[in-house]
Structures are given as C-alpha cells and as structure tokens.
C-alpha cells in the first residue's frame, strides 16, 4: 500500500514563511515596539492557522523580537537604552571573534568579495542611498562572519543583527558620520585580507564604540556595572 506524503516539512516551511512576514513588518517599523500582536488578526491576514502564527511568534520570541506577556498575549519587544547597550556590546564581541577567525581563513577570492562589498558601500553612500548603505553594511559584516567558518557564531550573529536592525528602526539610532563609517570599514576589510587577526579583532570590536559610549551615557546612574563593562569594550 502506498504511503501518504508527510506534511511535516510543508508545515515547518509555512511556519518559517509566516515568521519571515511578521519579522519584516517588525524590522520595517510597521509593527512598532511594544505593540500588541493578535493571533487571530495575523492568522486572517496571512491566511494560515492560528497554530502556524503561534509557532511563528515563538520563533520570533527566540530571536528577541517578540515577547509573550503573562502567557496570554504577544507583543513586539521594547527598545530601551539598556537594550541598545546590550545589543551593541554583544555585537562587538561576536564580530571581534568573527573578524579574528576570518583573518586566518581568507583566500584571494574572499578578498575580492570583501573589497567588492566595500566598493558597493562607498557607492551607496556617495549617491546618498543611505538605506541601501545600511543593508550593504550588514552584508559586509555577515560576509566576514561567514569567513570565520564557525556555525554557532554565525547563528548567534544572525540573531543579534535582527535585534540591531530593530533597535535602529525603533530608536532612529542611525549613523551620523558616513565618512568615518567608510574609513572604518576599509580598515577592517584590509586587516582581514592581510591576515592580521589581532588588528581585525580590535577594529571589529571598536566599530560600535561610538554607539556604546552614547548609550552608556544615557543609562540611569544606577546601572554602574553596565557602565564599567561598556567603557572597557
């Protein structure tokens, strides 16, 4: 007797697609911080079951973009100064490790790819396509992390970058010095290509220092441990 085709894979794919749709609305600012997410409404709009929506929201909760309140309702996560400080300090640590490992693995083909992304970033900024520049910036850091050949690092970096983008959108925390941004990325690219692991790590970690200092200065005076940790990054 012929067996029926399992629908488990299709169900998992549907969960992921629902999560992708909701995530894009969160990262684009359509669903703002702390706004309520109704399973029924999302189910109707996406034309999927509430179970699928619930699975999608649980996935987004694991990414830090959504939270469940009192086990009864879902909300978009908040975006506070403390959240921003935690996100940017963690990003610096992950990208420092990634750049160090990438410098040990880079090939001539990888070098060409990194320089191409750097040129695309320069072109987008010179043409004042700042949203494109942000996307290219993210692509560059993801490319360096990929060169680390470290699966768990790549997974954690992907999650934190979702939160970085969310924080940027919700807080308007965008780059102010694009000339400095270009110079920083050029230095980082060349350090990785040169195989200088120590310099690559230092540059990657310091890439977020301006944001960390600003966020640290905005923290409440009582958050002394965070202040000390941030200043040591």
C-alpha positions in Angstrom: 0.0 0.0 0.0 1.4 3.4 -1.0 2.2 5.7 1.9 0.9 9.3 2.1 3.5 12.1 1.7 4.4 13.6 5.1 3.2 17.2 5.5 5.7 17.9 8.4 8.2 19.6 6.1 5.5 21.7 4.5 4.2 22.7 7.9 7.7 23.8 9.0 8.1 25.8 5.8 4.8 27.5 6.4 5.9 28.4 10.0 9.1 29.9 8.6 7.3 31.9 5.9 4.8 33.3 8.5 7.8 34.3 10.7 9.5 35.9 7.8 6.4 38.1 7.0 6.0 39.1 10.6 9.7 39.8 11.1 9.8 42.0 8.0 7.0 44.1 9.4 8.8 44.5 12.7 12.1 45.4 11.2 10.5 47.8 8.8 8.8 49.6 11.8 5.3 48.7 10.6 4.8 46.9 13.9 6.4 49.3 16.4 8.0 48.4 19.8 5.5 47.2 22.5 2.6 46.9 20.0 0.3 44.0 20.5 0.2 41.1 18.0 -3.1 39.4 17.8 -3.0 35.7 16.7 -6.5 36.0 15.1 -5.7 39.0 13.1 -2.4 37.7 11.9 -4.0 34.4 11.0 -6.6 36.1 8.9 -4.1 38.4 7.1 -1.6 35.7 6.4 -4.4 33.1 5.6 -2.8 30.5 7.9 -3.9 28.7 11.0 -3.5 30.3 14.5 -1.2 27.3 15.3 1.1 28.4 12.4 1.0 32.0 13.7 1.8 30.8 17.2 4.8 28.8 16.0 6.0 31.8 14.0 5.7 34.1 17.0 7.5 31.6 19.2 10.4 31.6 16.7 10.5 35.4 16.7 10.5 35.4 20.5 13.6 33.2 20.4 15.2 35.9 18.2 14.3 38.6 20.8 11.9 40.5 18.5 8.7 39.4 20.2 7.7 38.6 23.8 4.8 36.7 25.3 3.1 38.6 28.2 1.6 36.5 31.0 1.2 33.6 28.6 -1.9 35.1 27.1 -0.8 37.6 24.5 2.1 38.6 22.2 3.8 41.9 21.9 6.7 43.3 19.8 9.7 43.7 22.1 10.6 47.0 23.6 13.6 49.1 22.6 15.2 50.8 25.6 18.6 52.4 26.1 19.7 49.3 28.2 18.5 47.0 25.3 20.6 49.0 22.9 23.7 48.9 25.1 23.4 45.1 25.5 22.9 44.6 21.8 25.8 46.7 20.7 28.3 45.4 23.2 27.3 41.8 22.3 27.6 42.6 18.6 31.1 43.9 19.2 32.2 40.8 21.0 30.8 38.5 18.3 32.2 40.5 15.4 35.6 40.7 17.1 35.8 37.0 17.3 34.5 36.6 13.8 37.0 39.0 12.3 39.9 37.3 14.1 38.9 33.9 12.7 38.1 35.3 9.3 41.6 36.7 9.0 43.0 33.2 9.4 40.8 31.8 6.7 40.7 34.5 4.0 41.5 33.5 0.4 42.2 35.7 -2.6 38.7 35.0 -3.8 37.3 36.1 -0.4 39.5 39.2 -0.5 37.9 40.2 -3.8 34.4 39.7 -2.5 35.1 41.8 0.6 36.6 44.6 -1.5 33.6 44.5 -3.8 31.2 44.9 -0.9 33.3 47.8 0.4 33.1 49.5 -3.0 29.3 49.0 -3.1 29.1 50.6 0.3 31.1 53.6 -0.8 29.0 54.0 -3.9 25.7 53.8 -2.0 26.9 56.5 0.5 28.2 58.8 -2.2 24.9 58.5 -4.0 23.1 59.2 -0.7 21.3 55.9 -0.8 21.5 55.5 2.9 19.0 52.7 3.4 20.9 50.7 0.7 24.1 51.6 2.6 22.7 50.1 5.8 21.8 46.9 4.0 25.3 46.7 2.4 26.9 47.4 5.8 25.0 44.4 7.3 26.0 42.2 4.3 29.7 43.1 4.8 29.7 42.1 8.4 27.8 38.9 7.6 30.4 38.1 4.9 33.2 38.5 7.4 31.4 36.3 9.9 30.9 33.6 7.2 34.7 33.5 6.7 35.1 32.5 10.3 33.7 29.1 9.4 32.0 28.9 12.8 28.4 27.8 12.5 27.3 28.6 16.0 28.9 32.1 15.8 27.1 32.7 12.5 23.8 31.7 14.1 24.2 34.0 17.1 25.4 36.8 14.9 22.3 36.5 12.6 20.1 36.7 15.7 21.8 39.8 17.2 21.8 41.6 13.8 18.0 41.2 13.6 17.9 43.0 17.0 20.4 45.6 15.9 18.2 46.5 12.9 15.1 46.5 15.1 16.8 48.9 17.6 18.0 51.2 14.7 14.5 51.4 13.3 12.7 51.9 16.6 15.1 54.4 18.1 16.3 56.2 15.0 19.8 55.2 16.0 21.4 55.7 12.6 25.0 56.6 11.5 25.8 60.3 11.6 29.4 60.2 10.2 29.4 58.4 6.9 32.9 59.4 6.0 34.1 57.8 9.3 32.0 54.7 8.5 33.7 54.3 5.2 37.2 54.6 6.7 36.4 52.1 9.5 35.1 49.5 7.1 38.1 50.0 4.7 40.5 49.4 7.6 38.6 46.3 8.8 38.5 44.8 5.3 42.2 45.3 4.8 43.1 43.9 8.2 41.1 40.7 7.5 42.6 40.4 4.0 46.1 40.9 5.4 45.5 38.1 7.8 46.2 40.4 10.8 43.9 38.6 13.3 44.7 40.9 16.2 44.1 44.1 14.3 40.9 42.7 12.7 39.5 41.8 16.0 40.3 45.1 17.5 38.8 47.1 14.6 35.6 44.9 14.6 35.1 45.3 18.4 35.7 49.1 18.2 33.3 49.5 15.3 30.4 50.0 17.7 32.3 52.0 20.3 30.6 55.4 19.5 27.2 53.8 19.9 28.2 52.1 23.1 29.5 55.3 24.6 26.4 57.2 23.6 24.1 54.5 25.1 26.3 54.2 28.2 26.0 58.0 28.8 22.2 57.7 28.6 21.8 54.9 31.1 20.4 55.6 34.5 23.1 56.4 37.1 22.3 53.2 39.0 23.5 51.0 36.1 27.1 51.1 37.3 28.1 47.6 36.3 27.0 48.2 32.7 28.8 51.5 32.6 32.1 49.9 33.6 31.7 47.0 31.2 30.8 49.3 28.3 33.8 51.5 28.9 36.1 48.5 28.8 34.9 47.4 25.3 
